[in-house]
Amino acid sequence: MSISDPPPPAPSGPPPAPKEKRSGCLTALMAIAGIFMLLPGLCALLFGGMSVIDGGRIPSDMASLVFLGLVIGIGGVVLIWAAIMGRKAPSARNGR
């Protein structure tokens, strides 16, 4: 590099900030709670499936419990997924 050459361009913007990591204890608690929440979903599938096989329909007094168990089971799946994937920090855009 000679004296007449211009200096190389400076990097634009600040360096990216490191991602904040969640503690391992919180991740384990989320996963364990999600596993416990899967149990009502499994029971809902079991009892709902047995009633459909026996009578061809789910009785109206049991339908709300089956639905509630399925919703709790889906919540358990979401909780386990969130524990494994972790929280993603929003990306900072320059100029906005």
ABEGO torsion letter per residue (X at the ends): XBAABBBBBBBBEBBBBBBBBBBAAAAAAAAAAAAAAAAAAAAAAAAAAAAAAAAGBBBAAAAAAAAAAAAAAAAAAAAAAAAAAEBBBBBBBBGX
